[in-house]
Every structure is written in structure tokens, then in C-alpha cells.
Amino acid sequence: MAEEILRLEHIQRELELSRDVRQTIIPNLSLTIERGEFLAITGPSGSGKSTLLYIMGGLDKPTSGRVYLDGEDITDTDEREMTRIRNRKIGFIYQFHFLLPEFSALENVSMPMLIGGRLTRSETRERAMMLLDMVELQDKYSNKPSQLSGGQQQRVAIARALANEPTVLLGDEPTGNLDSRSADNVYRLFDRLNRELGQTVIVVTHDEEFANRAGRRIHLVDGRIESDRRLREREPAPAT
């Protein structure tokens, strides 16, 4: 039986525009995501895609409803504890990579591990090199972001997101700022992480080709799930 990794129960998210005016972004949404899924979330601008992703990752709180990550209710978790959970269990990738410009690719990937404090400096360096090798940047360890192409910078950002072996990898328009070739390379990397390592991947995207190559696709309209389609059979979990 498949193991659930994320569960959202009756999520509502409202924004208070003024004292008397509230805007409902997500009216009442329930969703379960299994460990090892590759899920694409699509929908028109303003449909609540990014809001939903941020609620999944603990960057935003629902107005009402519950959020469970890896069996743990994170809905009312305070920000200090949520920061610890995010560092340990969630990898985020954004449209803009947010790499630190004064640091090398190796240093950028090392940063979450140094913050986490679970590895020695030599272990951190070794893992950072392994992750850059995995995203095919083995010859770019010392390059700073300004010395990398847009696609290479995004691959560094993916390696950084994987630094602490996250339970869930979340992407908010991760190919939105890339040309078609770089976008395809990023998709192939996500697909390999999902198929070969069993990484749970959840991506918000406007890219129809990207969305249709995922394992499951959810389409949002006005904060509601209009469709939920499985596009391919789940891969068996990798042997451990």
C-alpha cells in the first residue's frame, strides 16, 4: 500500500485586503500525495497554485484546515520549529534561483548542510561535490553564479535543495525563466530524481509539456481542483 507523504484537509486560505474586505484564494481543498509521486500543479494565473505550494511547504498558513507532512501535523507549528522542519524535510526550488552571488556553486550547495549542522565540514564538501556531479556540474565547483548560464544556475539550485535529503522537493515555476533546452534538462533531472531515487517531486508550472510529462497532474481553477489525472503508472520504490 502506498504511503502518504502530504495530506491537506479542507484547506481554506483568505487574504485580508482591508478591515472589511477579504479575498478567498482557496475555498475548501483536500488532497493526498503519496511518497514517490511526481506531481505537476497547473492552472491559470491567480488560481492559487503558488499559495497551495507554500502551504504544503509551511511557508504560508491556511486560514482553516490541516496540513500533514510525513505524518506530522504542521498546521500550527511556530516559525522557529517550521524553519527546522523545512531545513530537514523540504527542498524548495523557485523560478529565480536565489543563489548567493559572492559564493561558488560548491559553497551555495554546502550552505543548507552547514546550517543544519549534521555533517562535518569535510562530509559537507563531499556531499556538495556529489550533488553537483549528479546535476552534471562536476566541472563548475568553483564557479560563481555570474559565471554560469541560467540553466546551470537552476541546476545548482536543485542540488542545493537536495542537500539535506528532503522528504519532499517543491518547485515553483522552476523552468519559467529558462529557454526550452534548459527547461528540458531540468525536467529530465526531476524525472531521474523521481524514478531512480524515489524522490517526491511537486511542481507548480505553466509549462504544458512539463506538466504532461509528470506522473500526475492537478489542474486548479479559482482555488478548486478541476481535474486530477494520473499520467503514468507509479514507478516501484527503489531498493534500499
MDAnalysis code that builds the backbone (N, CA, C; Angstrom):
import MDAnalysis as mda
import numpy as np

u = mda.Universe.empty(720, n_residues=240, atom_resindex=np.repeat(np.arange(240), 3), trajectory=True)
u.add_TopologyAttr("name", ["N", "CA", "C"] * 240)
u.add_TopologyAttr("resid", np.arange(1, 241))
u.add_TopologyAttr("resname", ["MET", "ALA", "GLU", "GLU", "ILE", "LEU", "ARG", "LEU", "GLU", "HIS", "ILE", "GLN", "ARG", "GLU", "LEU", "GLU", "LEU", "SER", "ARG", "ASP", "VAL", "ARG", "GLN", "THR", "ILE", "ILE", "PRO", "ASN", "LEU", "SER", "LEU", "THR", "ILE", "GLU", "ARG", "GLY", "GLU", "PHE", "LEU", "ALA", "ILE", "THR", "GLY", "PRO", "SER", "GLY", "SER", "GLY", "LYS", "SER", "THR", "LEU", "LEU", "TYR", "ILE", "MET", "GLY", "GLY", "LEU", "ASP", "LYS", "PRO", "THR", "SER", "GLY", "ARG", "VAL", "TYR", "LEU", "ASP", "GLY", "GLU", "ASP", "ILE", "THR", "ASP", "THR", "ASP", "GLU", "ARG", "GLU", "MET", "THR", "ARG", "ILE", "ARG", "ASN", "ARG", "LYS", "ILE", "GLY", "PHE", "ILE", "TYR", "GLN", "PHE", "HIS", "PHE", "LEU", "LEU", "PRO", "GLU", "PHE", "SER", "ALA", "LEU", "GLU", "ASN", "VAL", "SER", "MET", "PRO", "MET", "LEU", "ILE", "GLY", "GLY", "ARG", "LEU", "THR", "ARG", "SER", "GLU", "THR", "ARG", "GLU", "ARG", "ALA", "MET", "MET", "LEU", "LEU", "ASP", "MET", "VAL", "GLU", "LEU", "GLN", "ASP", "LYS", "TYR", "SER", "ASN", "LYS", "PRO", "SER", "GLN", "LEU", "SER", "GLY", "GLY", "GLN", "GLN", "GLN", "ARG", "VAL", "ALA", "ILE", "ALA", "ARG", "ALA", "LEU", "ALA", "ASN", "GLU", "PRO", "THR", "VAL", "LEU", "LEU", "GLY", "ASP", "GLU", "PRO", "THR", "GLY", "ASN", "LEU", "ASP", "SER", "ARG", "SER", "ALA", "ASP", "ASN", "VAL", "TYR", "ARG", "LEU", "PHE", "ASP", "ARG", "LEU", "ASN", "ARG", "GLU", "LEU", "GLY", "GLN", "THR", "VAL", "ILE", "VAL", "VAL", "THR", "HIS", "ASP", "GLU", "GLU", "PHE", "ALA", "ASN", "ARG", "ALA", "GLY", "ARG", "ARG", "ILE", "HIS", "LEU", "VAL", "ASP", "GLY", "ARG", "ILE", "GLU", "SER", "ASP", "ARG", "ARG", "LEU", "ARG", "GLU", "ARG", "GLU", "PRO", "ALA", "PRO", "ALA", "THR"])
u.atoms.positions = np.array([
    [0.850, -1.191, 0.000],
    [0.000, 0.000, 0.000],
    [0.885, 1.240, 0.000],
    [0.528, 2.220, -0.847],
    [1.334, 3.431, -0.964],
    [1.275, 4.241, 0.331],
    [2.392, 4.877, 0.662],
    [2.495, 5.661, 1.885],
    [2.260, 7.132, 1.577],
    [1.363, 7.774, 2.306],
    [1.112, 9.191, 2.053],
    [2.249, 10.018, 2.631],
    [2.599, 11.077, 1.917],
    [3.670, 11.956, 2.367],
    [3.140, 13.341, 2.706],
    [2.056, 13.744, 2.029],
    [1.423, 15.035, 2.293],
    [-0.091, 14.857, 2.268],
    [-0.748, 15.443, 3.254],
    [-2.210, 15.409, 3.268],
    [-2.727, 16.778, 3.676],
    [-3.624, 17.309, 2.851],
    [-4.269, 18.579, 3.129],
    [-5.752, 18.312, 3.347],
    [-6.278, 18.796, 4.451],
    [-7.674, 18.547, 4.795],
    [-8.444, 19.859, 4.874],
    [-9.389, 20.053, 3.956],
    [-10.313, 21.192, 3.970],
    [-9.571, 22.522, 4.125],
    [-8.574, 22.712, 3.259],
    [-7.764, 23.918, 3.320],
    [-8.544, 25.119, 2.765],
    [-8.567, 26.171, 3.554],
    [-9.102, 27.451, 3.106],
    [-8.024, 28.504, 3.336],
    [-7.848, 29.382, 2.338],
    [-6.889, 30.482, 2.510],
    [-7.544, 31.769, 2.054],
    [-7.640, 32.711, 2.990],
    [-8.206, 34.020, 2.690],
    [-7.149, 35.085, 2.920],
    [-7.228, 36.154, 2.127],
    [-6.382, 37.319, 2.331],
    [-7.254, 38.469, 2.810],
    [-6.764, 39.176, 3.804],
    [-7.495, 40.342, 4.299],
    [-6.987, 41.570, 3.553],
    [-7.782, 42.051, 2.608],
    [-7.380, 43.192, 1.790],
    [-7.572, 44.508, 2.530],
    [-8.584, 44.559, 3.367],
    [-8.826, 45.708, 4.240],
    [-9.638, 45.206, 5.424],
    [-10.003, 46.095, 6.309],
    [-10.720, 45.672, 7.506],
    [-12.035, 44.968, 7.168],
    [-12.659, 45.381, 6.082],
    [-13.976, 44.845, 5.730],
    [-13.975, 43.962, 4.486],
    [-12.817, 43.802, 3.851],
    [-12.772, 43.062, 2.579],
    [-11.787, 41.905, 2.691],
    [-12.261, 40.704, 2.411],
    [-11.423, 39.509, 2.395],
    [-11.545, 38.826, 1.045],
    [-10.423, 38.333, 0.543],
    [-10.412, 37.618, -0.739],
    [-10.100, 36.150, -0.482],
    [-10.942, 35.263, -1.001],
    [-10.713, 33.830, -0.835],
    [-9.846, 33.323, -1.981],
    [-8.670, 32.816, -1.649],
    [-7.746, 32.260, -2.657],
    [-8.036, 30.776, -2.849],
    [-8.185, 30.060, -1.746],
    [-8.521, 28.633, -1.780],
    [-9.740, 28.446, -0.875],
    [-10.877, 28.026, -1.435],
    [-12.109, 27.977, -0.627],
    [-12.246, 26.731, 0.251],
    [-11.853, 25.557, -0.261],
    [-12.001, 24.311, 0.518],
    [-11.366, 23.191, -0.288],
    [-10.113, 22.900, -0.005],
    [-9.365, 21.952, -0.831],
    [-8.796, 20.843, 0.037],
    [-9.031, 19.611, -0.391],
    [-8.450, 18.436, 0.266],
    [-7.654, 17.641, -0.767],
    [-6.493, 17.129, -0.352],
    [-5.590, 16.479, -1.300],
    [-4.634, 15.570, -0.544],
    [-4.371, 14.395, -1.117],
    [-3.374, 13.486, -0.561],
    [-2.327, 13.177, -1.629],
    [-1.063, 13.240, -1.250],
    [0.050, 12.961, -2.156],
    [0.872, 11.831, -1.549],
    [1.188, 10.841, -2.373],
    [1.906, 9.670, -1.890],
    [3.414, 9.843, -2.036],
    [4.143, 9.145, -1.169],
    [5.605, 9.156, -1.258],
    [6.039, 8.645, -2.635],
    [6.955, 9.359, -3.254],
    [7.486, 8.945, -4.545],
    [6.693, 9.425, -5.744],
    [5.689, 10.273, -5.543],
    [4.940, 10.806, -6.682],
    [5.703, 11.948, -7.348],
    [5.423, 12.153, -8.640],
    [5.895, 13.319, -9.394],
    [4.631, 14.040, -9.837],
    [4.304, 15.113, -9.135],
    [3.036, 15.816, -9.324],
    [3.270, 17.191, -9.913],
    [2.516, 17.512, -10.962],
    [2.511, 18.861, -11.530],
    [1.187, 19.530, -11.188],
    [1.262, 20.770, -10.730],
    [0.075, 21.560, -10.420],
    [-0.011, 22.685, -11.426],
    [-1.115, 22.735, -12.169],
    [-1.302, 23.748, -13.199],
    [-2.571, 24.541, -12.924],
    [-2.748, 25.590, -13.717],
    [-3.940, 26.417, -13.593],
    [-3.629, 27.824, -14.051],
    [-4.664, 28.609, -14.359],
    [-4.440, 29.992, -14.806],
    [-3.839, 30.848, -13.699],
    [-3.291, 31.993, -14.071],
    [-2.762, 32.924, -13.080],
    [-3.866, 33.292, -12.096],
    [-3.520, 33.320, -10.818],
    [-4.495, 33.654, -9.800],
    [-5.348, 32.491, -9.333],
    [-5.019, 31.269, -9.783],
    [-5.834, 30.099, -9.413],
    [-5.456, 29.519, -8.051],
    [-4.390, 30.039, -7.442],
    [-3.999, 29.557, -6.115],
    [-2.879, 28.537, -6.109],
    [-2.206, 28.342, -7.256],
    [-1.169, 27.308, -7.352],
    [-0.020, 27.539, -6.370],
    [0.558, 28.730, -6.430],
    [1.702, 29.012, -5.570],
    [1.292, 29.061, -4.104],
    [0.114, 29.609, -3.831],
    [-0.382, 29.630, -2.454],
    [-0.482, 28.210, -1.907],
    [-1.014, 27.303, -2.719],
    [-1.132, 25.909, -2.319],
    [0.247, 25.308, -2.048],
    [1.209, 25.577, -2.922],
    [2.561, 25.042, -2.752],
    [3.200, 25.566, -1.464],
    [3.017, 26.852, -1.191],
    [3.612, 27.436, 0.003],
    [2.960, 26.890, 1.270],
    [1.680, 26.580, 1.208],
    [1.020, 25.945, 2.347],
    [1.580, 24.543, 2.557],
    [1.799, 23.808, 1.460],
    [2.402, 22.478, 1.568],
    [3.766, 22.538, 2.245],
    [4.534, 23.573, 1.915],
    [5.893, 23.676, 2.422],
    [6.036, 24.477, 3.700],
    [4.924, 24.879, 4.290],
    [4.987, 25.602, 5.555],
    [5.459, 27.029, 5.442],
    [5.490, 27.576, 4.212],
    [5.842, 28.983, 4.027],
    [4.632, 29.892, 4.183],
    [3.447, 29.308, 4.154],
    [2.204, 30.037, 4.362],
    [1.295, 29.166, 5.218],
    [0.405, 29.794, 5.944],
    [-0.522, 29.071, 6.818],
    [-1.932, 29.168, 6.241],
    [-2.704, 28.066, 6.283],
    [-4.095, 28.157, 5.856],
    [-4.910, 28.953, 6.870],
    [-5.967, 29.606, 6.386],
    [-6.890, 30.284, 7.282],
    [-7.628, 29.256, 8.133],
    [-7.943, 28.133, 7.517],
    [-8.515, 26.997, 8.242],
    [-8.135, 25.715, 7.518],
    [-8.318, 24.568, 8.188],
    [-7.913, 23.288, 7.622],
    [-6.616, 22.806, 8.254],
    [-6.187, 21.596, 7.875],
    [-4.998, 20.979, 8.458],
    [-4.038, 20.534, 7.362],
    [-2.737, 20.589, 7.682],
    [-1.675, 20.152, 6.772],
    [-0.810, 19.130, 7.501],
    [-0.649, 17.943, 6.902],
    [0.169, 16.884, 7.480],
    [1.328, 16.579, 6.532],
    [2.541, 16.664, 7.053],
    [3.744, 16.356, 6.290],
    [4.428, 15.162, 6.926],
    [4.541, 14.081, 6.158],
    [5.217, 12.873, 6.644],
    [4.619, 12.412, 7.978],
    [3.283, 12.485, 8.067],
    [2.569, 12.034, 9.253],
    [2.500, 13.033, 10.389],
    [3.112, 14.205, 10.232],
    [3.162, 15.203, 11.306],
    [2.267, 16.385, 10.951],
    [1.414, 16.794, 11.882],
    [0.555, 17.960, 11.685],
    [1.404, 19.221, 11.842],
    [1.618, 19.952, 10.723],
    [2.464, 21.145, 10.766],
    [1.650, 22.440, 10.732],
    [0.319, 22.320, 10.825],
    [-0.547, 23.478, 10.632],
    [-0.236, 24.609, 11.599],
    [-0.114, 24.292, 12.870],
    [0.052, 25.329, 13.895],
    [1.481, 25.442, 14.403],
    [2.417, 24.863, 13.656],
    [3.818, 24.890, 14.068],
    [4.345, 26.328, 14.058],
    [5.068, 26.716, 15.114],
    [5.611, 28.082, 15.133],
    [6.762, 28.199, 14.138],
    [7.138, 29.442, 13.816],
    [8.084, 29.674, 12.730],
    [9.464, 29.091, 13.024],
    [9.890, 29.111, 14.260],
    [11.210, 28.553, 14.590],
    [11.251, 27.059, 14.310],
    [10.214, 26.346, 14.739],
    [10.155, 24.904, 14.504],
    [9.934, 24.609, 13.028],
    [9.121, 25.462, 12.369],
    [8.861, 25.245, 10.948],
    [10.132, 25.429, 10.124],
    [10.972, 26.355, 10.524],
    [12.258, 26.545, 9.841],
    [13.105, 25.278, 9.956],
    [13.095, 24.678, 11.136],
    [13.848, 23.429, 11.343],
    [13.284, 22.309, 10.469],
    [11.953, 22.197, 10.400],
    [11.316, 21.159, 9.585],
    [11.638, 21.377, 8.107],
    [11.547, 22.636, 7.660],
    [11.846, 22.921, 6.246],
    [13.283, 22.560, 5.909],
    [14.206, 22.904, 6.788],
    [15.611, 22.611, 6.527],
    [15.875, 21.116, 6.446],
    [15.075, 20.344, 7.191],
    [15.308, 18.895, 7.281],
    [14.496, 18.105, 6.261],
    [13.282, 18.566, 5.933],
    [12.360, 17.725, 5.166],
    [11.918, 18.286, 3.819],
    [12.164, 19.570, 3.558],
    [11.613, 20.194, 2.359],
    [12.715, 20.879, 1.569],
    [12.758, 20.607, 0.267],
    [13.656, 21.315, -0.626],
    [12.842, 22.210, -1.540],
    [13.173, 23.497, -1.587],
    [12.439, 24.449, -2.420],
    [13.284, 24.881, -3.612],
    [12.619, 24.965, -4.774],
    [13.252, 25.500, -5.983],
    [12.288, 26.519, -6.569],
    [12.812, 27.706, -6.881],
    [11.972, 28.793, -7.360],
    [12.293, 29.112, -8.822],
    [11.465, 29.967, -9.425],
    [11.717, 30.409, -10.801],
    [13.066, 31.124, -10.876],
    [13.341, 31.938, -9.870],
    [14.635, 32.612, -9.773],
    [15.425, 31.897, -8.688],
    [16.634, 31.522, -9.022],
    [17.385, 30.549, -8.237],
    [17.802, 31.030, -6.852],
    [17.942, 32.361, -6.663],
    [18.332, 32.917, -5.366],
    [19.650, 32.341, -4.853],
    [20.592, 32.120, -5.755],
    [21.930, 31.729, -5.311],
    [22.637, 32.951, -4.725],
    [23.532, 32.711, -3.776],
    [24.298, 33.807, -3.178],
    [25.435, 34.172, -4.126],
    [25.424, 35.396, -4.682],
    [26.330, 35.725, -5.790],
    [27.802, 35.708, -5.430],
    [28.127, 35.933, -4.147],
    [29.536, 36.019, -3.768],
    [30.159, 34.660, -3.474],
    [29.330, 33.601, -3.510],
    [29.812, 32.264, -3.195],
    [29.841, 31.385, -4.443],
    [30.724, 30.392, -4.427],
    [30.838, 29.448, -5.539],
    [29.659, 28.486, -5.540],
    [29.540, 27.720, -6.635],
    [28.497, 26.690, -6.719],
    [28.621, 25.719, -5.542],
    [29.847, 25.300, -5.254],
    [30.074, 24.349, -4.155],
    [29.647, 24.946, -2.814],
    [29.960, 26.211, -2.609],
    [29.601, 26.867, -1.350],
    [28.089, 27.062, -1.240],
    [27.438, 27.389, -2.341],
    [25.980, 27.550, -2.328],
    [25.280, 26.245, -1.960],
    [25.756, 25.148, -2.518],
    [25.150, 23.846, -2.226],
    [25.454, 23.418, -0.793],
    [26.604, 23.808, -0.278],
    [27.008, 23.433, 1.081],
    [26.204, 24.164, 2.159],
    [25.674, 25.347, 1.825],
    [25.083, 26.224, 2.839],
    [24.003, 25.552, 3.696],
    [22.994, 24.872, 3.104],
    [21.970, 24.254, 3.958],
    [22.538, 23.198, 4.906],
    [23.579, 22.498, 4.474],
    [24.184, 21.470, 5.326],
    [24.948, 22.101, 6.475],
    [25.610, 23.234, 6.215],
    [26.323, 23.931, 7.288],
    [25.335, 24.489, 8.305],
    [24.184, 24.977, 7.822],
    [23.146, 25.485, 8.724],
    [22.560, 24.336, 9.541],
    [22.332, 23.192, 8.868],
    [21.754, 22.037, 9.554],
    [22.666, 21.460, 10.620],
    [23.973, 21.511, 10.373],
    [24.941, 21.100, 11.378],
    [25.041, 19.610, 11.635],
    [24.493, 18.783, 10.727],
    [24.522, 17.334, 10.970],
    [25.797, 16.685, 10.450],
    [26.477, 17.353, 9.526],
    [27.671, 16.790, 8.901],
    [28.894, 17.619, 9.254],
    [30.047, 16.978, 9.225],
    [31.295, 17.716, 9.390],
    [31.552, 18.530, 8.133],
    [32.515, 19.427, 8.200],
    [32.835, 20.248, 7.020],
    [33.324, 19.381, 5.860],
    [34.105, 18.370, 6.154],
    [34.604, 17.511, 5.076],
    [33.465, 16.681, 4.485],
    [32.551, 16.196, 5.340],
    [31.386, 15.456, 4.838],
    [30.484, 16.360, 4.013],
    [30.322, 17.606, 4.464],
    [29.509, 18.582, 3.724],
    [30.101, 18.823, 2.341],
    [31.402, 19.037, 2.281],
    [32.060, 19.290, 0.995],
    [31.914, 18.079, 0.069],
    [32.092, 16.896, 0.624],
    [31.984, 15.675, -0.178],
    [30.574, 15.507, -0.745],
    [29.558, 15.770, 0.102],
    [28.176, 15.634, -0.377],
    [27.841, 16.720, -1.409],
    [28.313, 17.933, -1.192],
    [28.067, 19.009, -2.153],
    [28.677, 18.665, -3.517],
    [29.862, 18.103, -3.510],
    [30.506, 17.693, -4.762],
    [29.698, 16.583, -5.427],
    [29.210, 15.634, -4.636],
    [28.402, 14.534, -5.183],
    [27.129, 15.065, -5.835],
    [26.487, 16.039, -5.191],
    [25.247, 16.596, -5.735],
    [25.508, 17.382, -7.010],
    [26.590, 18.129, -7.053],
    [26.930, 18.850, -8.287],
    [27.290, 17.881, -9.403],
    [27.938, 16.772, -9.052],
    [28.206, 15.730, -10.043],
    [26.883, 15.186, -10.589],
    [25.920, 14.975, -9.693],
    [24.647, 14.386, -10.082],
    [23.881, 15.284, -11.056],
    [24.025, 16.618, -10.901],
    [23.334, 17.536, -11.820],
    [24.258, 17.947, -12.973],
    [25.336, 17.180, -13.137],
    [26.269, 17.318, -14.262],
    [26.973, 18.674, -14.286],
    [27.410, 19.100, -13.090],
    [28.194, 20.333, -12.970],
    [29.514, 20.047, -12.273],
    [30.074, 18.874, -12.569],
    [31.308, 18.451, -11.900],
    [32.507, 19.335, -12.244],
    [32.384, 20.111, -13.304],
    [33.481, 20.999, -13.693],
    [33.207, 22.453, -13.304],
    [32.184, 22.683, -12.447],
    [31.787, 24.056, -12.104],
    [31.830, 24.315, -10.594],
    [32.543, 23.485, -9.846],
    [32.557, 23.633, -8.388],
    [32.897, 25.064, -7.954],
    [33.903, 25.653, -8.570],
    [34.425, 26.945, -8.102],
    [33.767, 28.140, -8.792],
    [32.880, 27.880, -9.751],
    [32.242, 28.982, -10.471],
    [31.218, 29.694, -9.607],
    [31.218, 31.007, -9.678],
    [30.191, 31.806, -9.023],
    [28.973, 31.904, -9.952],
    [27.801, 32.244, -9.420],
    [26.592, 32.286, -10.250],
    [26.747, 33.120, -11.524],
    [27.471, 34.232, -11.455],
    [27.642, 35.091, -12.636],
    [28.432, 34.404, -13.738],
    [29.126, 33.319, -13.404],
    [29.921, 32.573, -14.384],
    [29.179, 31.353, -14.918],
    [27.887, 31.248, -14.589],
    [27.067, 30.108, -15.014],
    [25.898, 30.593, -15.858],
    [25.452, 29.744, -16.777],
    [24.245, 30.049, -17.552],
    [23.018, 29.931, -16.655],
    [21.868, 30.402, -17.164],
    [20.628, 30.302, -16.398],
    [20.281, 28.867, -16.045],
    [20.431, 27.960, -17.012],
    [20.136, 26.559, -16.754],
    [21.087, 25.948, -15.738],
    [22.366, 26.339, -15.806],
    [23.347, 25.827, -14.845],
    [23.059, 26.357, -13.448],
    [22.674, 27.624, -13.346],
    [22.319, 28.190, -12.049],
    [21.129, 27.443, -11.441],
    [20.150, 27.092, -12.287],
    [18.988, 26.377, -11.756],
    [19.383, 24.980, -11.294],
    [20.332, 24.356, -11.986],
    [20.792, 23.036, -11.553],
    [21.544, 23.116, -10.216],
    [22.295, 24.201, -10.016],
    [22.919, 24.419, -8.706],
    [21.836, 24.557, -7.637],
    [20.762, 25.291, -7.971],
    [19.664, 25.478, -7.018],
    [18.991, 24.144, -6.684],
    [18.880, 23.260, -7.662],
    [18.304, 21.937, -7.416],
    [19.229, 21.130, -6.506],
    [20.532, 21.173, -6.788],
    [21.493, 20.472, -5.933],
    [21.414, 21.002, -4.503],
    [21.296, 22.318, -4.366],
    [21.179, 22.914, -3.030],
    [19.905, 22.439, -2.324],
    [18.798, 22.352, -3.084],
    [17.530, 21.907, -2.496],
    [17.601, 20.469, -2.012],
    [18.493, 19.676, -2.609],
    [18.645, 18.267, -2.239],
    [19.663, 18.051, -1.128],
    [20.293, 19.120, -0.677],
    [21.448, 19.000, 0.217],
    [21.150, 18.182, 1.468],
    [20.009, 18.431, 2.092],
    [19.703, 17.752, 3.354],
    [18.758, 16.569, 3.169],
    [18.789, 15.975, 1.973],
    [17.975, 14.789, 1.668],
    [16.506, 15.012, 2.035],
    [15.853, 15.984, 1.381],
    [14.483, 16.337, 1.766],
    [13.491, 15.219, 1.489],
    [12.451, 15.186, 2.303],
    [11.356, 14.252, 2.094],
    [10.581, 14.629, 0.839],
    [10.411, 15.941, 0.624],
    [9.637, 16.455, -0.498],
    [10.428, 17.560, -1.190],
    [10.434, 17.529, -2.520],
    [11.053, 18.573, -3.323],
    [9.935, 19.391, -3.964],
    [9.881, 20.695, -3.656],
    [8.835, 21.577, -4.154],
    [9.425, 22.588, -5.122],
    [8.797, 22.732, -6.291],
    [9.266, 23.677, -7.292],
    [8.178, 24.651, -7.697],
    [8.469, 25.953, -7.619],
    [7.522, 26.982, -8.036],
    [8.004, 27.578, -9.352],
    [7.419, 27.129, -10.444],
    [7.796, 27.560, -11.799],
    [9.312, 27.420, -12.013],
    [9.895, 26.244, -11.751],
    [11.351, 26.112, -11.813],
    [11.935, 26.250, -13.212],
    [11.098, 26.129, -14.259],
    [11.606, 26.302, -15.630],
    [11.098, 27.593, -16.261],
    [10.389, 28.420, -15.477],
    [9.730, 29.595, -16.041],
    [10.671, 30.648, -16.578],
    [11.925, 30.623, -16.147],
    [12.882, 31.645, -16.571],
    [13.963, 31.071, -17.492],
    [13.688, 29.860, -18.047],
    [14.700, 29.168, -18.837],
    [14.269, 29.017, -20.290],
    [15.253, 28.889, -21.182],
    [14.941, 28.562, -22.574],
    [14.514, 27.096, -22.647],
    [13.981, 26.686, -23.804],
    [13.372, 25.361, -23.915],
    [14.379, 24.239, -23.667],
    [15.616, 24.410, -24.117],
    [16.618, 23.361, -23.923],
    [16.965, 23.208, -22.440],
    [17.181, 24.349, -21.757],
    [17.495, 24.290, -20.332],
    [16.318, 23.747, -19.544],
    [15.092, 24.133, -19.944],
    [13.885, 23.633, -19.269],
    [13.792, 22.118, -19.406],
    [14.105, 21.603, -20.596],
    [14.067, 20.161, -20.809],
    [15.103, 19.452, -19.934],
    [16.279, 20.047, -19.796],
    [17.315, 19.460, -18.938],
    [16.860, 19.397, -17.483],
    [16.170, 20.458, -17.034],
    [15.669, 20.485, -15.663],
    [14.590, 19.415, -15.483],
    [13.680, 19.306, -16.469],
    [12.660, 18.249, -16.380],
    [13.313, 16.873, -16.278],
    [14.286, 16.603, -17.138],
    [14.940, 15.294, -17.135],
    [15.595, 15.001, -15.784],
    [16.129, 16.045, -15.156],
    [16.746, 15.874, -13.845],
    [15.689, 15.515, -12.804],
    [14.574, 16.247, -12.798],
    [13.485, 15.914, -11.878],
    [13.005, 14.482, -12.100],
    [12.844, 14.108, -13.353],
    [12.347, 12.777, -13.686],
    [13.309, 11.700, -13.194],
    [14.609, 11.955, -13.341],
    [15.608, 10.982, -12.886],
    [15.611, 10.873, -11.363],
    [15.508, 12.024, -10.703],
    [15.439, 12.003, -9.238],
    [14.239, 11.196, -8.762],
    [13.112, 11.370, -9.468],
    [11.886, 10.680, -9.092],
    [11.974, 9.186, -9.377],
    [12.418, 8.821, -10.570],
    [12.429, 7.411, -10.977],
    [13.526, 6.618, -10.290],
    [14.726, 7.191, -10.216],
    [15.876, 6.428, -9.725],
    [16.044, 6.501, -8.210],
    [15.673, 7.644, -7.618],
    [15.872, 7.811, -6.183],
    [14.568, 7.792, -5.401],
    [13.440, 7.750, -6.115],
    [12.153, 7.748, -5.425],
    [11.805, 9.073, -4.783],
    [12.442, 10.166, -5.255],
    [12.204, 11.487, -4.680],
    [10.783, 11.956, -4.984],
    [10.063, 12.392, -3.957],
    [8.756, 13.004, -4.154],
    [8.962, 14.408, -4.711],
    [8.346, 14.693, -5.856],
    [8.523, 15.978, -6.541],
    [7.149, 16.598, -6.780],
    [6.971, 17.845, -6.355],
    [5.731, 18.582, -6.579],
    [6.102, 19.916, -7.217],
    [5.578, 20.152, -8.403],
    [5.984, 21.324, -9.177],
    [4.762, 22.109, -9.638],
    [4.770, 23.408, -9.385],
    [3.798, 24.337, -9.974],
    [4.380, 24.824, -11.293],
    [3.612, 24.742, -12.362],
    [4.149, 25.124, -13.665],
    [3.067, 25.610, -14.615],
    [3.458, 26.545, -15.490],
    [2.614, 26.948, -16.618],
    [3.006, 26.179, -17.881],
    [4.097, 25.420, -17.794],
    [4.648, 24.724, -18.958],
    [3.844, 23.448, -19.215],
    [3.039, 23.468, -20.280],
    [2.165, 22.332, -20.582],
    [2.956, 21.062, -20.851],
    [4.066, 21.184, -21.577],
    [4.867, 19.994, -21.886],
    [5.436, 19.395, -20.605],
    [5.951, 20.254, -19.740],
    [6.481, 19.788, -18.452],
    [5.384, 19.082, -17.663],
    [4.216, 19.721, -17.564],
    [3.118, 19.168, -16.754],
    [2.679, 17.803, -17.266],
    [2.622, 17.650, -18.580],
    [2.139, 16.396, -19.153],
    [3.168, 15.277, -19.099],
    [4.404, 15.596, -18.705],
    [5.433, 14.567, -18.565],
    [5.573, 14.109, -17.115],
    [4.851, 14.745, -16.205],
    [4.869, 14.319, -14.800],
    [4.051, 13.042, -14.644],
    [4.074, 12.471, -13.466],
    [3.321, 11.250, -13.235],
    [1.852, 11.502, -12.928],
    [1.574, 12.680, -12.386],
    [0.212, 13.043, -12.007],
    [0.057, 14.543, -12.206],
    [-1.115, 14.947, -12.637],
    [-1.348, 16.374, -12.905],
    [-2.653, 16.817, -12.251],
    [-2.555, 17.889, -11.471],
    [-3.733, 18.511, -10.866],
    [-3.908, 19.892, -11.479],
    [-5.134, 20.193, -11.904],
    [-5.422, 21.495, -12.504],
    [-6.340, 22.266, -11.569],
    [-5.893, 23.468, -11.182],
    [-6.665, 24.316, -10.280],
    [-7.377, 25.420, -11.054],
    [-8.586, 25.723, -10.649],
    [-9.321, 26.899, -11.125],
    [-9.990, 27.524, -9.913],
    [-9.688, 28.795, -9.671],
    [-10.273, 29.522, -8.537],
    [-10.077, 28.781, -7.216],
    [-8.883, 28.189, -7.048],
    [-8.556, 27.532, -5.793],
    [-9.199, 26.182, -5.578],
    [-9.857, 25.662, -6.617],
    [-10.502, 24.346, -6.527],
    [-9.841, 23.388, -7.522],
    [-9.804, 22.109, -7.179],
    [-9.252, 21.106, -8.089],
    [-10.284, 20.803, -9.162],
    [-9.977, 21.244, -10.383],
    [-10.893, 20.991, -11.502],
    [-10.688, 19.595, -12.060],
    [-9.421, 19.134, -12.065],
    [-9.128, 17.777, -12.535],
    [-7.902, 17.246, -11.817],
    [-7.850, 15.934, -11.680],
    [-6.741, 15.243, -11.011],
    [-6.509, 13.964, -11.805],
    [-5.456, 13.958, -12.638],
    [-5.233, 12.840, -13.560],
    [-3.878, 12.197, -13.310],
    [-3.866, 10.877, -13.309],
    [-2.599, 10.147, -13.273],
    [-2.164, 9.911, -14.709],
    [-0.968, 10.370, -15.041],
    [-0.495, 10.346, -16.427],
    [0.363, 9.133, -16.739],
    [0.869, 8.493, -15.704],
    [1.632, 7.260, -15.905],
    [1.596, 6.467, -14.627],
    [1.882, 5.189, -14.742],
    [1.910, 4.330, -13.566],
    [3.083, 4.707, -12.677],
    [2.884, 4.589, -11.378],
    [3.948, 4.862, -10.428],
    [5.075, 3.883, -10.618],
    [6.304, 4.380, -10.492],
    [7.479, 3.511, -10.529],
    [7.571, 2.759, -9.194],
    [8.025, 1.506, -9.204],
    [8.251, 0.831, -7.919],
    [9.323, 1.556, -7.119],
    [9.197, 1.539, -5.808],
    [10.180, 2.210, -4.951],
    [11.549, 1.583, -5.132],
    [12.613, 2.415, -5.190],
    [13.959, 1.855, -5.327],
    [14.310, 0.968, -4.148],
    [15.090, -0.066, -4.412],
    [15.537, -0.945, -3.334],
    [16.462, -0.195, -2.406],
    [16.351, -0.466, -1.120],
    [17.210, 0.195, -0.139],
    [18.115, -0.813, 0.532],
])
